[in-house]
Amino acid sequence: MPNAVHAWFGKAARFPKQSTSDLRWLKNAYVIFGIGTLLLSLIWFPGWQTAAWVVVTIGWFYQSALARKEIRRREAETALSD
């Protein structure tokens, strides 16, 4: 099950049309959104809603990791072609 979920998110979060500079911006934005949602969940929703917000936060951090992975892949391709 975790592998299927990972594969689904991997397919849904491809960045083929984004430039590398846009990906760097997105990566940073995803981290900021993740930290923001985590802080909001801890301050405003100190109950069962915290779990839902933590899931959203993990999603933002996962998107950031995927963007970072794509940036590294592109940099490796560029280094090999030079």
Phi and psi in degrees as GROMACS dihedral restraints (atoms count N, CA, C in turn):
[ dihedral_restraints ]
;  ai    aj    ak    al  type     phi  dphi    fc
    3     4     5     6     1   -59.9    20    10
    4     5     6     7     1   -35.1    20    10
    6     7     8     9     1   -66.7    20    10
    7     8     9    10     1   -38.3    20    10
    9    10    11    12     1   -66.3    20    10
   10    11    12    13     1   -41.1    20    10
   12    13    14    15     1   -65.2    20    10
   13    14    15    16     1   -43.1    20    10
   15    16    17    18     1   -61.3    20    10
   16    17    18    19     1   -43.3    20    10
   18    19    20    21     1   -65.0    20    10
   19    20    21    22     1   -40.4    20    10
   21    22    23    24     1   -63.4    20    10
   22    23    24    25     1   -46.5    20    10
   24    25    26    27     1   -65.0    20    10
   25    26    27    28     1   -36.7    20    10
   27    28    29    30     1   -61.9    20    10
   28    29    30    31     1   -41.0    20    10
   30    31    32    33     1   -69.9    20    10
   31    32    33    34     1   -36.7    20    10
   33    34    35    36     1   -74.1    20    10
   34    35    36    37     1   -19.8    20    10
   36    37    38    39     1  -115.3    20    10
   37    38    39    40     1    38.7    20    10
   39    40    41    42     1   -76.4    20    10
   40    41    42    43     1   151.0    20    10
   42    43    44    45     1  -124.7    20    10
   43    44    45    46     1    46.6    20    10
   45    46    47    48     1   -69.6    20    10
   46    47    48    49     1   -28.0    20    10
   48    49    50    51     1   -98.8    20    10
   49    50    51    52     1    -1.7    20    10
   51    52    53    54     1   -86.0    20    10
   52    53    54    55     1   140.0    20    10
   54    55    56    57     1   -74.5    20    10
   55    56    57    58     1   162.7    20    10
   57    58    59    60     1   -64.6    20    10
   58    59    60    61     1   -37.0    20    10
   60    61    62    63     1   -66.0    20    10
   61    62    63    64     1   -37.6    20    10
   63    64    65    66     1   -64.5    20    10
   64    65    66    67     1   -38.1    20    10
   66    67    68    69     1   -64.7    20    10
   67    68    69    70     1   -38.6    20    10
   69    70    71    72     1   -63.6    20    10
   70    71    72    73     1   -41.3    20    10
   72    73    74    75     1   -63.6    20    10
   73    74    75    76     1   -45.1    20    10
   75    76    77    78     1   -61.8    20    10
   76    77    78    79     1   -41.4    20    10
   78    79    80    81     1   -58.3    20    10
   79    80    81    82     1   -46.5    20    10
   81    82    83    84     1   -67.3    20    10
   82    83    84    85     1   -39.2    20    10
   84    85    86    87     1   -64.4    20    10
   85    86    87    88     1   -39.9    20    10
   87    88    89    90     1   -63.0    20    10
   88    89    90    91     1   -39.4    20    10
   90    91    92    93     1   -65.4    20    10
   91    92    93    94     1   -43.6    20    10
   93    94    95    96     1   -63.3    20    10
   94    95    96    97     1   -43.8    20    10
   96    97    98    99     1   -62.6    20    10
   97    98    99   100     1   -39.9    20    10
   99   100   101   102     1   -63.1    20    10
  100   101   102   103     1   -45.9    20    10
  102   103   104   105     1   -64.9    20    10
  103   104   105   106     1   -40.4    20    10
  105   106   107   108     1   -62.3    20    10
  106   107   108   109     1   -45.9    20    10
  108   109   110   111     1   -67.1    20    10
  109   110   111   112     1   -34.5    20    10
  111   112   113   114     1   -66.1    20    10
  112   113   114   115     1   -44.0    20    10
  114   115   116   117     1   -63.5    20    10
  115   116   117   118     1   -42.3    20    10
  117   118   119   120     1   -61.1    20    10
  118   119   120   121     1   -39.9    20    10
  120   121   122   123     1   -66.6    20    10
  121   122   123   124     1   -36.6    20    10
  123   124   125   126     1   -77.6    20    10
  124   125   126   127     1   -30.1    20    10
  126   127   128   129     1   -86.9    20    10
  127   128   129   130     1   -48.6    20    10
  129   130   131   132     1   -95.0    20    10
  130   131   132   133     1   -27.1    20    10
  132   133   134   135     1  -125.2    20    10
  133   134   135   136     1    71.5    20    10
  135   136   137   138     1   -82.4    20    10
  136   137   138   139     1    54.3    20    10
  138   139   140   141     1  -147.0    20    10
  139   140   141   142     1  -144.6    20    10
  141   142   143   144     1   -66.9    20    10
  142   143   144   145     1   -22.9    20    10
  144   145   146   147     1   -66.4    20    10
  145   146   147   148     1   -21.4    20    10
  147   148   149   150     1   -58.4    20    10
  148   149   150   151     1   -39.6    20    10
  150   151   152   153     1   -61.7    20    10
  151   152   153   154     1   -40.2    20    10
  153   154   155   156     1   -65.5    20    10
  154   155   156   157     1   -42.4    20    10
  156   157   158   159     1   -68.1    20    10
  157   158   159   160     1   -32.7    20    10
  159   160   161   162     1   -64.4    20    10
  160   161   162   163     1   -38.3    20    10
  162   163   164   165     1   -63.3    20    10
  163   164   165   166     1   -42.6    20    10
  165   166   167   168     1   -62.1    20    10
  166   167   168   169     1   -41.9    20    10
  168   169   170   171     1   -61.7    20    10
  169   170   171   172     1   -43.8    20    10
  171   172   173   174     1   -61.2    20    10
  172   173   174   175     1   -37.2    20    10
  174   175   176   177     1   -61.4    20    10
  175   176   177   178     1   -43.3    20    10
  177   178   179   180     1   -63.9    20    10
  178   179   180   181     1   -43.3    20    10
  180   181   182   183     1   -66.0    20    10
  181   182   183   184     1   -35.0    20    10
  183   184   185   186     1   -66.3    20    10
  184   185   186   187     1   -42.0    20    10
  186   187   188   189     1   -60.8    20    10
  187   188   189   190     1   -40.1    20    10
  189   190   191   192     1   -62.4    20    10
  190   191   192   193     1   -41.9    20    10
  192   193   194   195     1   -65.0    20    10
  193   194   195   196     1   -39.4    20    10
  195   196   197   198     1   -65.4    20    10
  196   197   198   199     1   -39.7    20    10
  198   199   200   201     1   -64.6    20    10
  199   200   201   202     1   -41.9    20    10
  201   202   203   204     1   -62.7    20    10
  202   203   204   205     1   -40.6    20    10
  204   205   206   207     1   -63.6    20    10
  205   206   207   208     1   -41.5    20    10
  207   208   209   210     1   -66.5    20    10
  208   209   210   211     1   -39.1    20    10
  210   211   212   213     1   -61.6    20    10
  211   212   213   214     1   -45.3    20    10
  213   214   215   216     1   -62.9    20    10
  214   215   216   217     1   -39.5    20    10
  216   217   218   219     1   -63.3    20    10
  217   218   219   220     1   -43.4    20    10
  219   220   221   222     1   -66.0    20    10
  220   221   222   223     1   -39.7    20    10
  222   223   224   225     1   -65.2    20    10
  223   224   225   226     1   -36.6    20    10
  225   226   227   228     1   -67.1    20    10
  226   227   228   229     1   -41.0    20    10
  228   229   230   231     1   -62.2    20    10
  229   230   231   232     1   -41.5    20    10
  231   232   233   234     1   -64.5    20    10
  232   233   234   235     1   -41.2    20    10
  234   235   236   237     1   -66.1    20    10
  235   236   237   238     1   -36.5    20    10
  237   238   239   240     1   -71.4    20    10
  238   239   240   241     1   -33.7    20    10
  240   241   242   243     1   -78.8    20    10
  241   242   243   244     1   -17.6    20    10
